[in-house]
């Protein structure tokens, strides 16, 4: 009415009209946003229920939908890399990026490379093979250099969108979700145990340390957490009598490489039939530490010390204190031979020692008997007889006890 009468409106009316106009704009935006949210939820439910190609819950979360709603989700950098692959394959041969580090990794990489060089291309499951490893001079790097395989340092500084699937074998690093999502078929891991038993960095060592009679190999589809992904394939293996960790690990990864090639031949089907790990029976296998190599003579039995030596001894020789110095004990004898020997030591205490000439070993008393070692490292490696001649034969050293370290004893 102020306009028609030609009278100027008060400033308070202008302010009120401005506020009302802003409220109207907010209401319009809210309605539009609500409708957009409803549309997004509707299409996302459709995506998860009708277009998820695999039963694995992880796979359904990472699957990239290519329907009419793609424009709303394609702005994510990780999704964009995965969905941009216009030549995604549905069957072998595959383009593989291999993640590894140690001698166990080499076992697997060697079989993948052998498959890649098959003369009959129709039988191959590997077309392209490149390697990711630590910048350090680890065994897998040496092997890749010698066989002219392309190498990439970890952490990765380049895209992985030219590969179909990743393979991990004894890698030692956690692979983040942003890298896992770059592979259209995800990443497979060879784990040397019957998961969920012995999740972690040292499953082979803990298998022997705990005296397991049966172990195995598990192929899993990895997630951004260590060793918890769905299982594609799993097979049991009997643990050989008194085997060492490196011997068992080599055997398991050799078998795991064969299982991996089987999975790769039927990968889409294997992914579709993957099963989640059971929640019961979970045990952890943390990385080895030097503290684990110290012998506790009063607490450990002959069998326990033997398992300790066979599990960690090739990486970390068993340790003990003797005459105020650290010594390393090597070449342990079968405890069934030494445990009940008639050693001429009156009132033997844990840590008492005696040179046993018939077995050429230094026998040390533990919780339930005697454990024999054929060589001892002091300043240098000495045979049992050399250790006796140089030290135990001397009267003032004869009764010195082998002891645990102060930190281990506490």
C-alpha positions in Angstrom: 0.0 0.0 0.0 3.0 2.2 0.5 3.9 1.8 -3.2 0.5 2.8 -4.5 0.1 5.8 -2.3 3.6 7.1 -3.1 4.6 7.2 0.6 8.1 5.8 1.5 8.0 2.5 3.4 9.6 2.5 6.9 13.0 0.7 7.1 11.6 -1.8 9.5 9.2 -3.1 6.9 12.0 -3.5 4.4 13.9 -5.6 7.0 10.8 -7.7 7.7 10.2 -8.4 4.0 13.9 -9.4 3.6 13.6 -11.9 6.5 10.4 -13.4 5.1 12.1 -13.8 1.7 15.1 -15.6 3.3 12.7 -17.9 5.2 11.0 -18.8 2.0 14.4 -19.7 0.3 15.4 -21.9 3.3 12.1 -23.8 3.1 12.5 -24.3 -0.7 16.1 -25.6 -0.2 15.0 -27.9 2.7 12.3 -29.5 0.5 14.7 -30.0 -2.4 17.4 -31.4 -0.1 14.9 -33.8 1.5 13.8 -35.0 -1.8 17.4 -35.5 -3.0 18.2 -37.5 0.2 15.2 -39.7 -0.4 16.3 -40.3 -4.0 19.8 -41.1 -2.9 18.7 -43.6 -0.3 16.3 -45.2 -2.8 18.9 -45.7 -5.5 21.5 -46.8 -2.9 19.2 -49.5 -1.6 18.6 -50.6 -5.2 22.4 -50.7 -5.8 23.1 -52.8 -2.7 20.3 -55.4 -3.2 20.1 -55.8 -6.9 23.5 -55.0 -8.2 26.0 -56.5 -5.7 27.9 -59.2 -7.5 29.4 -61.0 -4.5 28.2 -62.2 -1.1 31.1 -60.7 0.7 29.9 -57.7 2.7 33.1 -55.9 2.0 32.8 -56.4 -1.7 29.2 -55.1 -1.8 30.4 -51.9 -0.1 33.2 -51.3 -2.7 31.2 -52.2 -5.8 30.8 -49.3 -8.2 27.3 -49.0 -9.6 27.1 -47.9 -13.3 23.3 -47.1 -13.4 21.6 -43.8 -13.8 22.6 -42.6 -10.3 26.3 -42.8 -11.0 26.7 -39.0 -11.3 25.8 -38.5 -7.7 28.6 -40.7 -6.4 31.3 -40.6 -9.0 33.0 -37.5 -7.5 34.8 -39.7 -4.9 38.5 -40.0 -6.1 38.7 -43.7 -5.1 35.5 -44.6 -6.8 36.4 -42.6 -9.8 39.6 -44.6 -10.3 37.9 -47.9 -9.9 34.9 -47.1 -12.2 37.1 -45.5 -14.9 38.4 -48.9 -16.0 36.6 -49.4 -19.3 38.4 -52.7 -19.9 37.6 -54.5 -16.7 38.0 -58.3 -17.2 35.6 -61.0 -16.2 38.1 -63.9 -16.5 41.8 -64.8 -16.7 44.5 -64.1 -17.6 44.7 -61.3 -15.0 46.9 -58.3 -14.6 48.4 -58.7 -11.1 50.2 -56.4 -8.7 52.2 -58.5 -6.2 53.0 -57.3 -2.6 55.8 -59.2 -0.8 59.0 -59.0 1.2 60.8 -62.1 2.4 61.9 -65.5 1.2 58.3 -66.8 1.7 57.1 -64.2 -0.8 59.6 -65.4 -3.3 58.0 -68.9 -3.3 54.7 -67.4 -4.4 56.1 -64.9 -6.9 58.2 -67.6 -8.6 55.1 -69.7 -9.3 53.1 -66.7 -10.6 56.0 -65.8 -13.0 56.2 -69.5 -14.1 52.5 -69.3 -15.0 53.0 -66.0 -16.9 55.6 -67.6 -19.1 53.5 -70.7 -20.1 53.9 -71.4 -23.8 50.1 -72.0 -24.2 48.4 -68.7 -23.6 45.0 -70.3 -23.1 46.3 -72.0 -19.9 47.7 -68.8 -18.3 46.0 -67.1 -15.4 48.7 -64.4 -15.2 49.2 -61.9 -18.1 50.9 -59.0 -16.4 53.0 -59.2 -13.2 54.6 -56.3 -11.3 55.9 -56.1 -7.7 55.6 -53.8 -4.7 58.0 -54.1 -1.8 60.0 -52.1 0.8 62.8 -49.8 -0.6 65.2 -52.0 1.6 67.1 -54.8 0.0 64.6 -57.5 0.9 64.6 -61.0 -0.8 61.6 -60.2 -3.1 63.4 -57.1 -4.5 66.5 -59.2 -5.3 64.3 -61.8 -7.1 62.4 -59.1 -9.1 65.6 -57.5 -10.2 67.2 -60.8 -11.3 64.1 -61.7 -13.3 63.5 -58.2 -14.7 60.1 -57.7 -13.1 58.9 -54.1 -12.8 59.3 -52.9 -9.2 57.5 -50.2 -7.1 58.5 -49.0 -3.7 56.2 -49.0 -0.8 54.3 -46.8 0.0 52.9 -46.6 -3.5 53.2 -43.3 -5.3 51.4 -44.2 -8.5 48.0 -45.4 -9.6 47.0 -49.1 -9.7 44.1 -48.8 -12.1 45.8 -50.9 -14.9 45.6 -54.0 -12.7 42.7 -56.4 -12.2 43.7 -57.9 -8.8 46.4 -57.6 -6.1 48.1 -60.5 -4.4 49.7 -60.3 -0.9 52.2 -62.9 0.5 54.2 -62.1 3.7 54.2 -58.4 3.0 54.4 -57.0 6.5 52.5 -53.7 5.9 48.8 -52.8 6.3 47.3 -51.9 2.9 44.8 -49.0 3.3 41.3 -48.9 1.9 42.1 -46.3 -0.7 44.6 -48.7 -2.4 42.4 -51.8 -2.0 39.5 -50.0 -3.8 41.7 -49.3 -6.9 41.6 -53.0 -7.8 38.4 -54.0 -9.6 38.6 -57.5 -8.0 40.2 -56.5 -4.7 43.4 -58.0 -3.2 44.0 -61.6 -2.2 46.2 -62.6 0.7 47.9 -66.0 1.3 48.0 -66.5 5.1 49.9 -69.5 6.5 47.4 -70.7 9.2 43.8 -71.9 9.6 42.2 -68.5 10.1 40.9 -67.2 12.5 43.7 -69.0 14.4 47.0 -67.1 14.4 46.0 -63.7 13.0 49.0 -61.5 12.8 52.6 -61.1 11.6 54.1 -64.4 12.8 51.6 -67.3 12.4 54.2 -69.9 11.5 56.4 -69.1 14.5 53.4 -69.3 16.9 52.2 -72.5 15.4 55.4 -74.2 16.4 55.8 -72.4 19.6 52.4 -73.6 20.8 53.0 -77.2 19.6 50.1 -77.3 17.1 49.9 -80.6 15.3 47.8 -79.2 12.4 48.0 -75.9 10.6 47.1 -74.9 7.1 46.8 -72.2 4.5 44.0 -69.7 4.0 43.3 -67.4 0.9 41.3 -64.4 2.0 39.9 -61.3 0.3 41.6 -58.5 2.3 40.1 -55.6 4.2 41.9 -52.6 5.8 42.4 -54.7 8.9 44.9 -57.5 9.3 43.7 -61.0 8.5 40.0 -60.6 9.0 38.7 -60.7 5.4 36.3 -63.3 4.0 37.7 -66.7 3.2 37.9 -67.9 -0.5 39.8 -71.2 0.2 41.3 -73.0 3.1 43.2 -76.3 3.4 44.7 -78.1 6.4 48.3 -79.3 6.7 49.9 -81.6 9.3 52.9 -80.1 11.1 56.0 -82.3 10.5 57.7 -83.7 13.7 60.3 -81.3 15.1 60.3 -79.0 12.0 61.7 -75.5 12.1 59.7 -72.4 11.4 61.5 -71.6 8.1 61.0 -75.2 6.9 57.3 -75.1 7.8 56.8 -71.6 6.3 58.4 -72.6 3.0 56.1 -75.7 2.8 53.0 -73.6 3.6 53.7 -70.8 1.1 54.5 -73.4 -1.6 51.1 -74.9 -1.1 49.5 -71.5 -0.8 50.9 -70.5 -4.2 49.2 -73.6 -5.8 45.9 -72.7 -4.0 46.2 -69.1 -5.3 46.6 -70.2 -8.9 43.4 -72.3 -8.4 41.6 -69.3 -7.1 42.7 -67.1 -10.0 41.4 -69.6 -12.5 37.9 -69.2 -11.1 38.2 -65.9 -9.3 34.7 -64.4 -9.9 33.1 -67.6 -8.7 35.5 -67.8 -5.7 34.7 -64.3 -4.7 31.0 -65.0 -5.0 31.3 -68.0 -2.7 33.5 -66.3 -0.1 32.5 -66.8 3.6 33.1 -64.7 6.6 35.6 -65.9 9.2 34.0 -67.4 12.4 34.0 -65.2 15.5 35.2 -68.1 17.7 38.7 -69.6 17.8 40.5 -66.3 17.2 44.1 -66.3 18.4 46.8 -63.6 17.7 50.3 -64.1 16.4 52.2 -60.8 17.1 55.6 -60.0 15.7 58.6 -61.7 17.3 60.8 -59.8 19.8 64.2 -60.4 21.2 62.6 -60.9 24.7 61.0 -64.1 23.4 64.4 -65.7 22.8 65.5 -65.7 26.5 65.2 -69.1 28.1 63.5 -69.3 31.5 65.2 -72.4 33.0 63.0 -72.7 36.1 59.7 -72.2 34.2 60.1 -73.9 30.9 60.1 -77.7 30.2 62.4 -79.5 27.8 59.6 -79.6 25.1 58.8 -75.9 25.5 62.5 -74.9 25.1 62.8 -77.2 22.1 59.7 -75.5 20.5 61.1 -72.1 21.3 64.4 -73.0 19.6 62.6 -74.4 16.5 60.2 -71.4 16.2 62.5 -68.4 16.8 66.0 -69.9 16.8 66.8 -69.4 13.2 65.9 -65.7 13.4 66.8 -65.1 17.1 69.1 -67.7 18.7 68.2 -68.6 22.3 69.8 -66.5 24.9 70.9 -66.9 28.5 73.2 -65.3 31.0 76.3 -67.2 32.1 79.0 -65.8 34.3 77.6 -62.3 33.8 77.7 -62.5 30.0 75.0 -63.1 27.4 75.5 -66.4 25.5 73.6 -67.8 22.6 72.6 -71.4 22.5 72.4 -73.2 19.2 72.0 -76.7 17.6 69.5 -78.0 20.2 69.3 -81.8 20.5 66.1 -83.8 20.5 64.8 -83.5 24.1 63.6 -87.1 24.1 67.3 -88.0 24.0 68.6 -85.6 26.6 65.7 -85.1 29.0 66.3 -88.1 31.3 70.0 -88.5 30.9 71.9 -89.6 34.0 74.0 -86.5 34.5 76.5 -86.7 37.4 75.4 -83.4 39.0 74.4 -83.7 42.7 71.2 -81.7 43.5 71.0 -80.0 40.1 69.3 -76.6 40.1 67.6 -75.0 37.0 70.5 -73.6 35.0 73.1 -76.2 36.2 75.3 -77.4 33.3 77.4 -80.4 32.4 79.4 -81.5 29.3 78.0 -84.8 28.2 80.7 -86.5 26.2 78.7 -89.3 24.6 76.3 -86.8 22.9 79.0 -84.1 22.6 76.6 -81.5 24.0 76.4 -79.1 26.9 73.4 -80.2 28.9 71.5 -77.6 30.9 68.9 -78.3 33.6 65.4 -76.9 33.1 62.0 -77.4 34.7 61.7 -81.1 34.1 65.0 -82.4 32.8 68.1 -81.7 30.7 68.3 -79.9 27.4 71.4 -80.4 25.2 73.1 -77.9 22.9 75.9 -78.7 20.4 77.3 -75.2 20.0 77.4 -72.0 22.1 78.2 -68.4 21.0 80.2 -66.4 23.5 82.9 -64.3 21.8 82.7 -66.7 18.9 80.8 -69.9 18.1 82.2 -72.8 20.1 81.4 -76.5 19.9 80.2 -78.1 23.1 83.6 -79.6 23.6 85.4 -76.3 23.0 83.1 -74.6 25.5 83.9 -77.3 28.0 87.7 -77.1 27.5 87.8 -73.3 27.6 85.3 -72.7 30.4 83.4 -75.5 32.1 86.6 -77.5 32.9 87.9 -74.7 35.0 87.1 -75.2 38.7 85.9 -71.7 39.5 83.5 -71.8 36.5 82.2 -75.3 36.7 79.3 -74.5 39.1 78.2 -71.3 37.4 74.5 -71.4 36.5 72.9 -70.4 33.2 70.3 -67.7 34.1 67.4 -65.8 32.6 68.0 -62.1 31.9 66.9 -59.8 34.7 64.1 -58.3 32.5 62.8 -61.8 31.6 63.0 -63.1 35.2 61.0 -60.1 36.5 
